[in-house]
């Protein structure tokens, strides 16, 4: 399954150390083995101080943790060259190929479906296929999404 709200932190320059530490602790603490995927999105936007704390918390917890197979993903923009996070986690870097919007939509339609009747929320949409995920966006924040 895709990560849920407690597994994802969308980073901005205003993201605080505590938020980052909490996500890292969730990912690397005993009990995180329940198939959750923890993600930092846009980690290249973190300010230097928070980036340093991310590195510190991560490597400290990895060394002290008994969890061999944690699921922690840091997403960064590959075009950003002055991010401390990119430098600190360079040894773990994986580059993904660029896919077209159509290829991504096709993949999502094939892999993110649920049987009819099992997820009432998905039935609010009129498409013939039932998807787990719908992206809704607005030009204005907080408009009932």
C-alpha positions in Angstrom: 0.0 0.0 0.0 1.0 3.6 -0.5 2.3 5.5 2.6 -0.4 7.0 4.8 -0.4 10.5 6.4 1.7 9.5 9.4 4.4 8.0 7.1 5.0 11.1 4.9 6.5 14.5 5.7 6.4 17.1 3.0 9.4 19.4 3.6 9.5 23.1 3.2 12.0 25.7 4.5 9.8 26.0 7.5 9.9 22.3 8.5 11.1 22.0 12.0 13.7 19.7 13.5 11.1 18.0 15.7 9.0 17.0 12.7 12.0 15.4 10.9 13.2 13.7 14.1 9.7 12.2 14.7 9.5 10.7 11.2 13.0 9.2 11.5 12.2 7.7 14.9 9.0 6.2 13.5 11.0 4.6 10.6 13.8 3.3 12.7 12.1 2.3 16.0 11.0 -1.2 17.0 7.5 -1.7 15.8 8.1 0.0 12.5 8.3 -3.4 10.8 4.5 -3.3 10.0 5.1 -2.7 6.3 5.0 1.1 6.5 7.1 3.2 4.1 8.4 6.4 5.7 9.1 9.3 3.3 10.6 12.7 3.4 9.4 14.6 0.3 11.3 17.6 -0.9 14.1 17.1 1.7 16.3 19.3 -0.4 14.2 22.3 0.8 15.2 21.8 4.5 17.3 24.6 5.9 20.9 23.7 6.9 20.3 23.3 10.6 17.4 20.9 10.1 19.3 19.0 7.5 22.2 18.5 9.9 19.8 17.3 12.6 18.2 14.8 10.1 21.7 13.4 9.3 22.5 13.2 13.0 19.3 11.5 14.1 19.3 9.1 11.1 22.8 7.8 11.6 22.6 7.7 15.4 19.4 5.6 15.2 20.7 3.4 12.4 23.7 2.5 14.6 21.6 1.9 17.7 18.6 0.2 16.0 18.2 -3.5 15.8 15.9 -3.1 12.7 17.8 -4.5 9.7 15.1 -3.8 7.0 13.6 -0.4 7.7 11.7 1.5 5.0 12.8 5.1 4.8 12.9 7.1 1.6 14.2 10.6 1.1 13.0 12.3 -2.0 15.1 15.2 -3.4 15.2 17.2 -6.6 18.2 16.0 -8.5 18.7 19.5 -10.0 19.3 21.1 -6.6 23.1 21.3 -6.0 23.4 23.2 -2.8 21.4 20.9 -0.5 23.1 19.4 2.6 20.7 16.4 2.6 21.8 15.4 -0.9 25.4 15.6 0.1 24.9 13.8 3.5 23.0 10.8 2.0 24.9 10.7 -1.3 26.1 7.1 -0.6 22.4 6.0 -0.6 21.4 7.9 -3.7 19.3 6.1 -6.4 18.4 7.9 -9.5 15.0 7.1 -11.1 14.4 7.4 -14.8 12.0 10.0 -16.0 8.6 8.7 -17.0 5.9 10.5 -19.0 2.6 11.5 -17.4 0.8 8.9 -19.4 3.2 6.1 -18.3 2.7 7.1 -14.6 -1.0 7.2 -15.0 -1.1 3.8 -16.7 1.1 2.3 -13.9 -1.1 3.8 -11.2 -4.3 2.5 -12.8 -2.9 -1.0 -13.0 -1.3 -1.2 -9.5 -3.4 1.0 -7.3 -6.8 -0.5 -7.7 -9.2 -2.0 -5.1 -12.1 -4.4 -5.7 -15.5 -2.7 -6.1 -17.3 -2.2 -2.8 -14.3 -2.4 -0.6 -13.5 1.3 -0.4 -16.6 3.5 -0.3 -14.5 6.7 -0.8 -13.3 5.5 -4.2 -16.9 5.2 -5.4 -17.3 8.9 -5.3 -15.5 9.1 -8.6 -17.1 8.0 -11.8 -14.2 6.2 -13.5 -14.9 2.6 -14.4 -11.9 1.5 -12.4 -11.7 2.0 -8.6 -8.4 3.5 -7.4 -6.9 3.8 -3.9 -5.6 7.3 -4.7 -7.0 10.5 -6.1 -5.0 13.7 -6.2 -7.0 16.8 -5.7 -5.4 20.2 -5.9 -6.6 23.8 -5.7 -5.1 27.2 -6.4 -6.3 28.2 -2.9 -5.3 26.4 0.3 -7.9 24.7 2.5 -10.8 24.8 0.0 -12.4 21.5 1.2 -9.9 19.0 -0.2 
